[in-house]
Every structure is written in C-alpha cells, then in structure tokens.
Amino acid sequence: MSFLDEIQKKLKQGQEFAKKGTEFAIRQAERSIKSESIKVDIAALKKDLDKKMIALAVKAYDLYEKNAIDDEEIIELCKNIKTLRWQIDEKWNEVEKIKKDFPETATEEKNDDEQVSEETTSENEETTQEDKNAE
C-alpha cells in the first residue's frame, strides 16, 4: 500500500468518525430539546395546579367564614389561617405606628407598601377571574 493510499484510508476513517460524532451530537441535542420541552409543559401544569389549589383554599376559607364546614381538620387549618392573618394585621399596625413616630421615612415605605399591596391585589383578582372562568 502506498503512502497516498494510506493517507486516503486515514482520511476516510476520519470522515466516518466525524460523521458518527455529528450524528451522535444531533441525537443528543434532539433528546435534550424534547426533554426541555416536556419540562416546560410540566412547569405550566404545576402553575395551573397551584392556581386551582389556591382557588380551592379560598373557597374552603369562604365556607369556613360562613360556618358551612364541619370537617375538623379544615376548621383547624382555617383557624390557623385566621390567626396568621391577625398576626399580619398586627405587624402592619406596628409598621403604621413606626411611620407615625418617624414621618420622614413614611413616604419611602408607603411607596414600597403600595407596590406590594397592588401586586397582591392584582394576583388575587387574576385568580378570582380565572376561577370564575373555570366554573
């Protein structure tokens, strides 16, 4: 076998190796894309599930407030929620008191509080509207 034949043989082997490597990389990329696509679907389903769970919780709490629930576990959970809400209100009262005691910082904090309040209200309105649409 001549030197040129040997070089051609090595080049052909190199091309085959490169082709196999390229095919392998393509298969890996396709698997990765498919896997990531499924993960996006899972995330969307989880988000939808979270919204439905929140809607259920809101509905259960509304029934609790109307004394329309007799399940002790749910009543206990609702009592815990009521306590947490009360604690939150107390903390906000403390914040308001601090604002009154130090009015020069109240303007900055009020803007932050309003933004958080607006975001929470907006999220609740979206959930409520989606719940109505689902019914």
C-alpha positions in Angstrom: 0.0 0.0 0.0 1.4 3.3 -1.0 1.7 6.4 1.2 -1.2 8.2 -0.6 -3.4 5.1 -0.2 -2.6 5.1 3.5 -3.5 8.8 3.7 -6.8 8.3 1.8 -7.7 5.4 4.1 -7.0 7.6 7.2 -9.0 10.5 5.8 -11.9 8.2 5.1 -11.8 6.8 8.6 -11.6 10.4 10.0 -14.7 11.3 7.9 -16.6 8.3 9.1 -15.6 9.1 12.7 -16.7 12.8 12.3 -20.0 11.7 10.7 -20.7 9.3 13.6 -19.8 12.0 16.1 -22.1 14.5 14.3 -25.0 12.0 14.3 -24.5 11.3 18.0 -24.4 15.1 18.8 -27.6 15.6 16.8 -29.4 12.7 18.7 -28.2 14.1 22.0 -29.5 17.6 21.0 -32.9 16.2 19.9 -33.2 14.3 23.2 -32.3 17.4 25.2 -34.8 19.6 23.3 -37.6 17.1 23.8 -36.7 16.8 27.5 -36.7 20.5 28.0 -40.0 20.9 26.1 -41.6 18.4 28.4 -40.2 20.2 31.5 -41.8 23.5 30.2 -45.1 21.6 29.9 -44.7 20.3 33.5 -44.0 23.8 34.8 -47.1 25.1 33.1 -49.2 22.3 34.6 -47.8 22.9 38.0 -48.6 26.6 37.7 -52.2 25.7 36.8 -52.4 23.2 39.6 -51.1 25.9 42.1 -53.8 28.3 40.9 -56.5 25.7 41.3 -55.3 24.8 44.8 -55.3 28.4 45.8 -58.9 28.8 44.4 -59.9 25.7 46.4 -58.3 27.1 49.5 -60.1 30.4 49.1 -63.4 28.7 48.5 -62.9 26.5 51.6 -62.0 29.5 53.7 -65.1 31.3 52.5 -67.2 28.4 53.5 -65.5 28.4 56.9 -66.3 32.0 57.4 -70.0 31.2 56.7 -69.8 28.3 59.2 -70.6 25.9 56.3 -67.8 23.4 57.0 -68.0 20.6 59.6 -64.6 18.9 58.9 -62.5 19.4 61.9 -59.2 19.3 60.0 -60.3 22.0 57.6 -61.7 24.1 60.5 -58.4 23.8 62.3 -56.5 24.9 59.2 -58.8 27.8 58.7 -58.4 28.8 62.4 -54.6 28.8 61.8 -55.1 31.0 58.7 -57.3 33.4 60.7 -54.6 33.6 63.4 -51.9 34.3 60.8 -54.0 37.0 59.2 -54.5 38.6 62.6 -50.7 38.4 63.2 -50.1 40.1 59.8 -52.5 42.8 60.7 -50.8 43.4 64.0 -47.4 43.7 62.3 -48.9 46.2 59.8 -50.2 48.2 62.8 -46.7 48.2 64.2 -45.4 49.5 60.8 -48.1 52.2 60.8 -47.1 53.2 64.3 -43.5 53.5 63.3 -44.4 55.6 60.3 -46.4 57.9 62.6 -43.4 58.1 65.0 -40.9 58.8 62.2 -42.9 60.7 59.4 -39.7 61.5 57.4 -39.4 57.8 56.3 -43.1 57.2 55.9 -43.1 58.4 52.3 -40.5 55.9 51.1 -42.1 53.0 53.0 -45.6 53.9 51.8 -44.5 53.6 48.2 -43.0 50.2 48.8 -46.1 49.0 50.7 -48.4 50.3 48.0 -46.5 48.4 45.3 -46.6 45.1 47.3 -50.3 45.7 48.0 -51.1 46.4 44.4 -49.2 43.3 43.2 -51.1 41.1 45.8 -54.4 42.6 44.8 -53.7 42.1 41.1 -52.7 38.5 41.7 -55.9 37.8 43.7 -58.0 39.5 41.0 -56.4 37.3 38.3 -57.0 34.1 40.4 -60.6 35.1 41.1 -61.3 35.9 37.4 -59.7 32.6 36.3 -61.8 30.7 38.9 -65.0 32.3 37.5 -63.9 31.4 34.0 -63.2 27.8 35.1 -66.7 27.5 36.5 
